[in-house]
């Protein structure tokens, strides 16, 4: 919270990917417009003039390069080209409340952005803290993931990734909780809560519906009745159907109701045409799937930049933080023995989500016929998956805990976050 609050104020305007469009949606939510209304003739969404002025030509500016910190909120009607209408309304309740608070307190324009960021940060901090508290194992690795510089950077923004990453950590922690539960202790309410979490995150980003497969790694003897395991399979099928219906019936059509729709057409992106092309080039498609692993080094390295667009960063962090994080994943005491079968299952879930993300981007963001360079995939999409890596790859099954080791890990984590904030000030001010 402390370092995130600092980031909320010092991070330049719109350095976070798509934050300006998330901000527009948050402002709509602050006015009670939970489902944005699209003007099909003008191809725009309504907003207020202060928001329009704030999002136009302000990329990477600080408050010293603009007057939004001294100008009052102008409520005159205005229009913008995108409001991320495809995202569910609940993802913007917290930043929307921050914007609403800035309005009723009659603060200057910049406070709509700052308070929106702060309330999104509060949500992320709460979800991360709940995840660490709920998990019976691997608490320190979860803290390390929650406190990645990129995680804090996204958490202290208007981006929907704040909710996605927080929910992802909670789902991983809840899976650990069920995995370690006593025999016949998991009841229906806990199963329903797990699927509810998967529904919330899946509606925000469809590939994350795949996290529901984690419940199949919980041993059948953990459930109060064996028939509950069959219900878990049914739940996964239902979520799969919801994912298809949500994507085809709502998310994709609403996504195209913006300037992005025309942009995709201009770039030759067409889902149906891409499917037909893949049908006629099955061998090429299989080769592409087998080569997706080639994207891993670049994605992993990008996790340690100070921001998502690599506007500024630190070579020192890029070298030392991966070493620190990987050592935690492999060597931190898990206090439990995890069978190879469970590890393999966890690896498959990671693989399904990872490959599924690329396939979706191939169909919805990559030009038809272009198979060997999938566009639109970013490292931020996989932050929640990092929390599963110690479960799959951890080799230290010792049951002892070492408070000194935990203190050292926390100290290093704090040092990295502090370095990231300092780098932001050095590079941007």
C-alpha positions in Angstrom: 0.0 0.0 0.0 2.8 2.5 0.9 4.8 2.0 -2.3 1.6 1.7 -4.3 0.3 5.1 -3.0 3.6 6.7 -4.0 3.3 5.1 -7.4 -0.3 6.4 -7.8 1.0 10.0 -7.6 4.4 9.8 -9.4 3.5 7.5 -12.3 3.2 9.7 -15.5 -0.2 10.0 -17.2 -1.1 7.1 -19.4 2.3 5.4 -19.2 0.2 2.3 -18.2 -1.1 0.4 -21.3 -4.7 1.4 -22.1 -5.1 3.3 -18.8 -6.7 6.2 -20.5 -9.5 4.0 -21.8 -10.0 2.4 -18.4 -10.2 5.9 -17.0 -13.0 6.7 -19.4 -14.9 3.6 -18.3 -14.3 4.5 -14.6 -15.8 8.0 -15.2 -18.9 6.4 -16.8 -19.2 4.1 -13.8 -19.0 7.1 -11.5 -22.1 8.4 -13.1 -24.0 5.1 -12.7 -23.6 4.1 -16.4 -22.5 0.5 -15.7 -23.0 -0.6 -19.3 -21.6 2.1 -21.7 -24.0 3.4 -24.4 -22.4 3.4 -27.8 -23.4 6.0 -30.3 -23.5 4.0 -33.5 -23.6 7.1 -35.8 -20.7 9.0 -34.3 -19.0 5.7 -33.1 -18.2 7.3 -29.7 -19.1 7.1 -26.0 -20.2 10.1 -24.0 -18.0 11.5 -21.2 -17.1 14.9 -19.8 -14.8 17.5 -21.2 -12.2 17.2 -18.4 -11.8 13.5 -19.1 -11.5 14.2 -22.8 -8.9 16.8 -22.2 -7.0 14.6 -19.8 -6.8 11.6 -22.1 -5.9 13.6 -25.3 -2.2 14.2 -25.9 -1.1 13.6 -22.4 1.0 10.5 -22.9 3.9 10.2 -20.4 3.3 13.7 -19.1 3.8 14.5 -15.4 1.8 17.2 -13.5 4.7 19.6 -14.1 4.0 19.3 -17.9 0.2 19.9 -17.8 -2.3 22.0 -16.0 -4.7 19.2 -14.9 -3.5 19.6 -11.3 -4.8 23.1 -11.1 -7.8 23.1 -13.5 -11.3 22.4 -12.1 -13.5 19.5 -13.4 -15.4 20.6 -16.5 -18.7 18.6 -16.8 -19.5 19.8 -20.3 -20.5 16.8 -22.5 -17.8 15.3 -24.7 -17.1 12.1 -26.7 -14.3 9.6 -26.9 -13.7 6.7 -29.2 -13.4 3.8 -26.7 -14.6 2.9 -23.2 -13.7 -0.8 -23.0 -17.4 -1.6 -23.1 -16.6 -5.3 -23.4 -15.4 -5.5 -19.8 -17.8 -6.4 -16.9 -19.1 -3.5 -14.9 -17.8 -4.7 -11.5 -14.2 -4.3 -12.6 -14.7 -0.5 -12.5 -16.6 -0.1 -9.2 -13.5 0.8 -7.2 -11.8 3.2 -9.6 -15.3 4.6 -10.5 -15.9 5.3 -6.8 -12.5 7.2 -6.7 -13.6 9.4 -9.6 -17.0 9.9 -8.0 -15.3 11.0 -4.8 -13.1 13.5 -6.6 -16.3 15.0 -8.1 -18.4 15.3 -5.0 -15.4 16.8 -3.1 -15.0 19.4 -6.0 -11.3 18.6 -6.4 -9.1 19.4 -9.4 -9.2 17.3 -12.5 -6.1 15.3 -11.7 -7.8 13.9 -8.6 -10.2 11.9 -10.7 -7.1 10.0 -11.9 -5.3 9.8 -8.6 -8.3 8.7 -6.5 -9.3 6.2 -9.1 -5.8 4.7 -8.9 -5.8 4.7 -5.1 -9.1 2.9 -4.8 -8.0 0.3 -7.4 -4.8 -0.1 -5.3 -6.9 -0.7 -2.2 -8.8 -3.4 -4.0 -5.6 -5.0 -5.2 -4.0 -4.8 -1.7 -7.1 -6.4 -0.1 -7.2 -9.3 -2.6 -3.4 -9.9 -2.3 -3.6 -9.9 1.5 -6.5 -12.2 1.5 -4.7 -14.6 -0.8 -1.6 -14.7 1.4 -3.7 -15.1 4.5 -5.9 -17.9 3.0 -3.0 -20.0 1.6 -1.7 -22.7 4.0 1.5 -23.0 1.9 3.9 -20.9 -0.2 2.9 -17.6 1.4 6.2 -15.9 0.7 6.2 -16.8 -3.0 2.7 -15.3 -3.2 3.9 -12.2 -1.6 6.8 -12.0 -4.0 4.4 -12.2 -7.0 2.0 -9.7 -5.5 4.9 -7.3 -5.0 6.5 -7.6 -8.4 7.3 -4.1 -9.6 4.9 -4.6 -12.6 2.2 -6.0 -10.2 2.4 -2.9 -8.1 2.5 -0.7 -11.2 -0.7 -2.2 -12.5 -2.3 -2.3 -9.1 -1.7 1.4 -8.6 -3.5 2.3 -11.9 -7.0 2.6 -13.3 -6.4 -0.7 -15.2 -8.6 -3.7 -14.9 -5.4 -5.7 -14.4 -5.5 -4.7 -10.8 -8.6 -6.8 -10.3 -7.5 -9.6 -12.6 -4.1 -10.0 -10.8 -5.7 -9.8 -7.4 -8.4 -12.4 -8.2 -5.8 -14.6 -9.8 -3.7 -14.7 -6.6 -6.9 -15.4 -4.6 -7.8 -18.3 -6.9 -4.3 -19.8 -6.6 -4.4 -19.4 -2.8 -7.8 -21.0 -2.6 -6.6 -23.9 -4.6 -3.7 -24.3 -2.2 -6.3 -24.2 0.6 -8.4 -27.0 -0.9 -5.3 -29.0 -1.8 -4.2 -29.0 1.8 -7.7 -29.5 3.3 -8.5 -32.3 5.6 -10.2 -35.4 4.3 -14.0 -34.9 3.7 -13.8 -31.3 4.7 -14.6 -29.5 1.4 -18.2 -28.6 1.2 -20.4 -27.4 -1.6 -20.2 -23.8 -0.5 -16.4 -23.8 -1.0 -16.7 -25.4 -4.4 -19.3 -22.8 -5.5 -17.1 -20.0 -4.1 -14.1 -21.2 -6.1 -16.2 -21.3 -9.3 -17.5 -17.9 -8.5 -14.0 -16.5 -8.4 -13.2 -18.2 -11.7 -16.3 -16.7 -13.2 -15.4 -13.2 -12.0 -11.9 -13.4 -13.5 -13.0 -15.2 -16.6 -15.5 -12.5 -17.6 -12.6 -10.0 -17.3 -10.2 -12.1 -19.4 -11.6 -15.2 -21.0 -8.5 -17.4 -20.9 -8.5 -17.3 -17.1 -11.6 -19.5 -17.1 -9.0 -22.3 -17.4 -8.0 -21.7 -13.8 -11.2 -23.7 -13.0 -9.3 -26.9 -14.0 -7.2 -26.5 -10.8 -10.0 -28.0 -8.7 -9.5 -31.3 -10.5 -6.1 -31.5 -8.8 -7.7 -31.7 -5.4 -7.9 -35.3 -4.3 -11.4 -36.7 -4.3 -11.0 -37.8 -0.6 -10.9 -34.1 0.3 -14.5 -33.5 -0.6 -17.3 -34.3 1.9 -19.0 -36.5 -0.7 -17.4 -38.2 -3.7 -20.2 -36.9 -5.9 -18.9 -33.4 -5.3 -16.0 -34.2 -7.6 -18.5 -34.9 -10.4 -20.1 -31.6 -9.7 -16.7 -30.0 -10.2 -16.4 -31.5 -13.7 -19.9 -30.2 -14.4 -18.9 -26.7 -13.1 -15.9 -26.6 -15.5 -18.2 -27.5 -18.4 -20.7 -24.8 -17.5 -17.9 -22.2 -17.2 -16.6 -23.3 -20.6 -20.1 -22.7 -22.1 -20.3 -19.3 -20.4 -16.9 -18.4 -21.8 -18.0 -19.1 -25.4 -21.3 -17.3 -25.0 -19.8 -14.3 -23.3 -17.1 -14.0 -26.0 -19.2 -14.5 -29.0 -22.4 -12.9 -27.8 -21.1 -9.9 -25.8 -17.4 -9.3 -25.5 -16.3 -9.4 -29.1 -19.3 -7.4 -30.5 -18.8 -4.7 -27.7 -15.0 -4.7 -28.3 -15.6 -3.8 -32.0 -17.9 -0.9 -31.0 -14.9 1.4 -30.8 -12.1 2.7 -33.0 -10.5 -0.7 -32.5 -13.2 -2.4 -34.7 -12.2 -0.3 -37.7 -8.5 -0.7 -36.8 -8.8 -4.5 -36.8 -10.6 -4.4 -40.2 -7.9 -2.2 -41.6 -5.2 -4.6 -40.4 -6.9 -7.6 -41.9 -8.1 -9.2 -38.6 -11.1 -11.4 -38.9 -11.9 -14.3 -36.5 -14.0 -16.4 -38.9 -11.5 -15.9 -41.8 -8.6 -16.8 -39.5 -10.4 -20.1 -38.5 -10.9 -21.0 -42.1 -7.2 -20.2 -42.8 -6.1 -22.5 -39.9 -8.4 -25.2 -41.2 -6.6 -25.1 -44.5 -3.1 -24.9 -42.9 -3.3 -27.3 -40.0 0.3 -28.3 -40.2 1.5 -24.7 -40.0 -0.9 -24.1 -37.0 0.5 -27.2 -35.2 4.1 -25.9 -35.7 3.1 -22.5 -34.3 1.6 -24.1 -31.2 4.8 -26.1 -30.6 6.9 -22.9 -31.0 4.9 -20.8 -28.6 7.5 -21.5 -25.9 9.9 -19.3 -27.9 8.0 -16.3 -26.5 8.8 -17.2 -22.9 12.2 -15.5 -22.5 11.0 -12.1 -23.7 7.8 -12.3 -21.6 9.7 -13.3 -18.5 12.3 -10.5 -19.0 9.6 -7.9 -19.4 8.2 -8.6 -16.0 11.0 -6.7 -14.4 10.8 -3.4 -16.2 9.5 -0.5 -14.1 6.5 -0.2 -16.4 4.6 -2.1 -19.0 5.7 -0.2 -22.1 9.4 -0.2 -21.1 9.5 3.6 -21.1 11.9 3.3 -18.2 13.6 0.5 -16.4 16.7 -0.8 -14.7 19.3 -3.2 -16.0 20.2 -4.1 -12.5 16.6 -5.1 -11.6 16.3 -7.0 -14.9 19.3 -9.1 -13.9 18.9 -9.6 -10.2 15.2 -9.8 -9.7 14.7 -12.9 -12.0 17.5 -14.7 -10.0 15.8 -13.8 -6.7 12.4 -14.9 -7.9 13.5 -18.1 -9.5 15.4 -19.1 -6.3 12.2 -18.6 -4.3 10.2 -20.7 -6.7 12.7 -23.6 -6.6 14.0 -23.5 -3.1 11.4 -22.0 -0.7 10.2 -24.7 1.8 6.7 -25.9 0.8 6.1 -27.7 4.1 4.3 -30.4 2.1 5.0 -33.2 -0.3 3.5 -32.7 -3.8 3.2 -35.8 -5.9 4.4 -35.8 -9.5 0.8 -36.3 -10.7 -0.3 -33.0 -9.0 2.7 -31.1 -10.3 2.0 -32.4 -13.8 -1.6 -31.3 -13.5 -0.5 -27.8 -12.4 1.9 -27.6 -15.3 -1.0 -28.6 -17.7 -3.2 -25.9 -16.3 -0.4 -23.3 -16.8 0.1 -24.6 -20.4 -3.6 -24.5 -21.2 -3.9 -20.9 -20.1 -0.6 -19.9 -21.7 -1.3 -21.5 -25.1 -5.0 -20.5 -24.9 -4.0 -16.8 -24.5 -1.9 -17.0 -27.7 -4.6 -18.8 -29.6 -7.2 -16.2 -28.7 -4.8 -13.4 -29.7 -4.1 -15.3 -33.0 -7.8 -15.3 -33.7 -8.8 -11.8 -32.5 -5.8 -9.6 -32.9 -3.5 -11.2 -35.6 -4.0 -10.5 -39.3 -5.5 -13.4 -41.3 -2.8 -15.7 -42.6 -0.2 -14.5 -40.2 0.6 -17.5 -38.1 4.3 -17.1 -37.3 4.0 -13.9 -35.4 1.1 -13.7 -32.9 0.4 -10.1 -32.0 -1.1 -8.5 -28.9 0.2 -10.8 -26.1 1.8 -9.0 -23.2 3.6 -10.3 -20.1 1.0 -8.8 -17.8 -1.4 -11.4 -18.9 0.5 -14.1 -17.1 1.2 -12.6 -13.7 -1.3 -14.8 -11.8 0.2 -17.9 -13.3 3.6 -17.1 -11.6 2.0 -18.0 -8.3 1.6 -21.6 -9.5 5.2 -22.0 -10.5 6.5 -23.0 -6.9 3.7 -25.6 -6.7 4.9 -27.1 -10.0 8.7 -26.6 -9.8 9.5 -26.3 -6.1 12.0 -28.9 -5.0 12.4 -28.1 -1.3 9.8 -30.2 0.6 11.1 -29.4 4.1 8.5 -28.8 6.7 10.5 -26.4 8.8 9.9 -22.6 8.6 12.7 -20.1 9.0 11.6 -16.6 10.1 15.1 -15.3 9.2 14.7 -16.4 5.6 11.3 -14.9 5.4 12.6 -11.6 6.8 15.4 -11.5 4.3 12.9 -12.2 1.4 10.6 -9.4 2.6 13.6 -7.0 2.9 14.7 -7.8 -0.7 11.2 -7.4 -2.0 10.9 -4.0 -0.3 14.2 -2.9 -1.7 13.2 -3.8 -5.2 9.9 -1.9 -4.9 11.7 1.1 -3.5 14.3 1.0 -6.3 11.4 0.9 -8.8 9.8 4.0 -7.3 13.2 5.8 -7.3 13.7 4.8 -10.9 10.4 6.3 -11.8 11.3 9.6 -10.3 14.8 9.6 -11.8 13.6 8.8 -15.3 10.4 10.9 -15.5 11.0 14.0 -13.4 
